[in-house]
């Protein structure tokens, strides 16, 4: 679980991975009126019973494990850096790092996605006790650069730098255009036979 660095809609907020050992893993948002709720079993029992209401619906990963860094606030929305693990339960597992841009007022709404910031590529990443591993542990933005601290196989912490000029953040929006559907004015096209 990672806390948002500031309140969202007047509440403390956190993003967390759910069902990490029961694929597909989901990323969800939890809101708290007060800090103490984060440690109250009754809060989590109620929250989990309505899990589908808290999910960030990202269709890109079925049957994966997901882990995320704390969200980063940008002028375009919350930048969420996360790792995904494809084929976790049916090796060979493939680890990678991706990013999504979440609505600033409703972090459950994805407004953009950037696929595959990095994947395992070097020999020391591909082989070892846990092969093909790469996972982000923290991230920050300074000036026009996104710094992602991550682990890979035998090297404990590495740093990945990504250009985050406004034009690059705008590309998030272009990558995941939301299709807006309008209801056909002649609906319903079929009507029940009441006889």
C-alpha positions as CSV (number, residue, x, y, z in Angstrom):
1,X,0.0,0.0,0.0
2,X,1.2,3.5,-0.9
3,X,-0.2,6.7,0.4
4,X,-1.0,9.6,-1.9
5,X,1.3,12.5,-0.9
6,X,-1.8,14.8,-0.2
7,X,-5.5,14.4,0.5
8,X,-7.8,13.6,-2.3
9,X,-11.3,15.0,-2.0
10,X,-10.6,16.0,1.6
11,X,-9.6,12.4,2.6
12,X,-6.4,10.5,3.1
13,X,-6.0,8.2,0.2
14,X,-3.9,5.1,-0.6
15,X,-3.4,2.9,-3.6
16,X,-2.8,-0.8,-3.0
17,X,-2.5,-4.1,-4.7
18,X,-5.3,-6.6,-3.9
19,X,-5.3,-10.4,-4.2
20,X,-1.6,-10.5,-5.0
21,X,-1.6,-14.3,-4.8
22,X,-5.0,-14.9,-6.5
23,X,-4.7,-13.6,-10.1
24,X,-5.6,-11.3,-11.6
25,X,-4.1,-8.9,-9.1
26,X,-6.0,-5.6,-9.0
27,X,-4.9,-2.1,-8.0
28,X,-7.4,-0.3,-5.9
29,X,-7.9,3.0,-4.0
30,X,-8.9,3.3,-0.3
31,X,-10.0,6.6,1.3
32,X,-9.8,7.3,5.0
33,X,-11.6,10.0,7.0
34,X,-8.9,9.8,9.7
35,X,-5.5,8.2,9.9
36,X,-6.5,5.6,12.5
37,X,-8.9,3.9,9.9
38,X,-5.8,2.5,8.1
39,X,-5.3,0.1,11.0
40,X,-8.9,-0.7,11.8
41,X,-9.9,-4.3,10.8
42,X,-13.6,-3.2,10.6
43,X,-12.7,-0.6,8.0
44,X,-10.9,-3.2,5.8
45,X,-13.6,-5.8,6.2
46,X,-16.2,-3.3,4.8
47,X,-13.8,-2.0,2.2
48,X,-13.0,-5.5,0.9
49,X,-16.6,-6.5,0.8
50,X,-17.2,-3.8,-1.8
51,X,-13.9,-4.4,-3.6
52,X,-15.2,-3.8,-7.1
53,X,-16.2,-0.2,-6.1
54,X,-12.5,0.6,-5.3
55,X,-10.7,-0.9,-8.3
56,X,-8.7,1.0,-10.9
57,X,-10.1,-0.7,-14.0
58,X,-7.0,-1.2,-16.1
59,X,-7.8,-3.9,-18.7
60,X,-4.2,-4.2,-19.9
61,X,-3.2,-7.0,-17.5
62,X,-5.1,-10.2,-16.9
63,X,-3.5,-12.9,-14.9
64,X,-0.7,-10.7,-13.6
65,X,0.7,-9.6,-10.3
66,X,1.0,-5.9,-9.8
67,X,2.9,-3.7,-7.4
68,X,3.1,0.1,-7.4
69,X,5.1,3.1,-6.1
70,X,3.4,6.0,-4.3
71,X,1.5,8.2,-6.8
72,X,3.2,11.4,-8.0
73,X,1.1,14.6,-8.5
74,X,1.6,16.3,-11.8
75,X,-0.4,19.1,-13.5
76,X,-2.0,16.5,-15.7
77,X,-3.0,14.0,-13.0
78,X,-1.6,11.4,-10.6
79,X,1.3,9.5,-12.2
80,X,1.3,5.9,-11.0
81,X,4.4,3.8,-11.7
82,X,3.9,0.1,-11.2
83,X,5.5,-3.2,-12.0
84,X,3.6,-6.0,-13.6
85,X,4.6,-9.7,-13.6
86,X,3.2,-11.6,-16.5
87,X,3.1,-15.4,-16.2
88,X,3.7,-15.3,-12.5
89,X,2.0,-18.6,-11.8
90,X,3.1,-20.3,-15.1
91,X,6.8,-19.4,-15.6
92,X,8.7,-18.0,-17.2
93,X,7.6,-14.9,-15.4
94,X,8.3,-11.5,-17.1
95,X,8.7,-8.4,-15.0
96,X,8.3,-4.9,-16.4
97,X,7.6,-1.3,-15.3
98,X,4.7,0.7,-16.7
99,X,2.9,3.9,-15.8
100,X,-0.7,5.2,-15.9
101,X,-2.0,8.7,-15.4
102,X,-5.0,9.0,-13.1
103,X,-7.5,11.7,-12.8
104,X,-6.5,14.3,-10.2
105,X,-9.9,14.3,-8.5
106,X,-10.9,10.7,-9.1
107,X,-7.8,8.4,-9.0
108,X,-9.9,5.4,-10.0
109,X,-10.2,6.9,-13.5
110,X,-7.4,6.3,-15.9
111,X,-6.8,9.2,-18.3
112,X,-3.7,7.9,-19.9
113,X,-1.2,5.0,-20.0
114,X,2.4,4.6,-21.0
115,X,3.3,1.0,-21.7
116,X,6.6,-0.6,-20.9
117,X,9.0,1.9,-19.4
118,X,11.4,-0.9,-19.0
119,X,11.6,-4.7,-19.0
120,X,14.3,-7.2,-18.0
121,X,17.0,-7.1,-20.7
122,X,20.5,-7.6,-19.2
123,X,22.0,-11.0,-18.5
124,X,22.2,-10.3,-14.8
125,X,18.4,-9.6,-14.8
126,X,17.4,-12.6,-16.8
127,X,19.2,-15.3,-14.7
128,X,19.5,-16.0,-11.0
129,X,17.5,-17.1,-8.1
130,X,14.4,-15.2,-9.4
131,X,14.8,-14.8,-13.2
132,X,13.6,-11.8,-15.3
133,X,13.0,-9.6,-12.3
134,X,12.6,-5.8,-12.2
135,X,10.4,-3.9,-9.8
136,X,10.0,-0.2,-8.9
137,X,10.5,0.8,-5.3
138,X,10.1,4.6,-5.5
139,X,9.8,7.5,-7.9
140,X,10.0,11.2,-8.0
141,X,9.7,14.1,-10.5
142,X,12.3,16.9,-10.5
143,X,12.2,19.5,-13.2
144,X,11.3,17.6,-16.4
145,X,12.7,14.2,-15.3
146,X,11.0,11.2,-13.7
147,X,13.4,9.3,-11.5
148,X,12.4,5.7,-10.9
149,X,14.4,3.7,-8.3
150,X,14.1,0.0,-8.9
151,X,15.6,-3.3,-8.2
152,X,16.9,-5.9,-10.6
153,X,18.0,-9.4,-9.8
154,X,21.4,-9.1,-8.1
155,X,21.7,-5.3,-8.1
156,X,19.8,-3.9,-5.2
157,X,18.9,-0.4,-6.4
158,X,19.2,1.2,-9.8
159,X,18.0,4.5,-11.2
160,X,16.0,5.0,-14.4
161,X,15.5,8.5,-15.7
162,X,12.6,9.3,-18.0
163,X,12.0,12.6,-19.8
164,X,8.7,14.1,-18.5
165,X,8.4,17.3,-20.5
166,X,4.8,18.5,-20.8
167,X,4.6,17.1,-24.3
168,X,5.6,13.6,-23.0
169,X,2.9,13.7,-20.3
170,X,0.4,14.7,-23.0
171,X,1.3,11.5,-24.9
172,X,-0.3,9.6,-22.0
173,X,-3.7,11.0,-23.0
174,X,-3.2,10.1,-26.6
175,X,-2.2,6.5,-25.8
176,X,-5.5,5.6,-24.1
177,X,-8.2,7.6,-25.7
178,X,-11.5,7.0,-23.9
179,X,-14.2,6.0,-26.4
180,X,-17.4,7.8,-25.6
181,X,-20.5,6.0,-26.6
182,X,-23.9,7.6,-27.0
183,X,-27.1,5.8,-26.7
184,X,-29.0,5.1,-29.9
185,X,-32.1,7.4,-30.0
186,X,-34.2,4.5,-31.2
187,X,-33.5,2.4,-28.0
188,X,-34.7,0.0,-27.1
189,X,-34.5,-1.7,-30.5
190,X,-36.5,-4.7,-29.2
191,X,-39.4,-4.6,-26.8
192,X,-40.8,-7.4,-24.6
193,X,-43.8,-9.2,-25.9
194,X,-46.4,-8.8,-23.2
195,X,-48.7,-11.4,-24.6
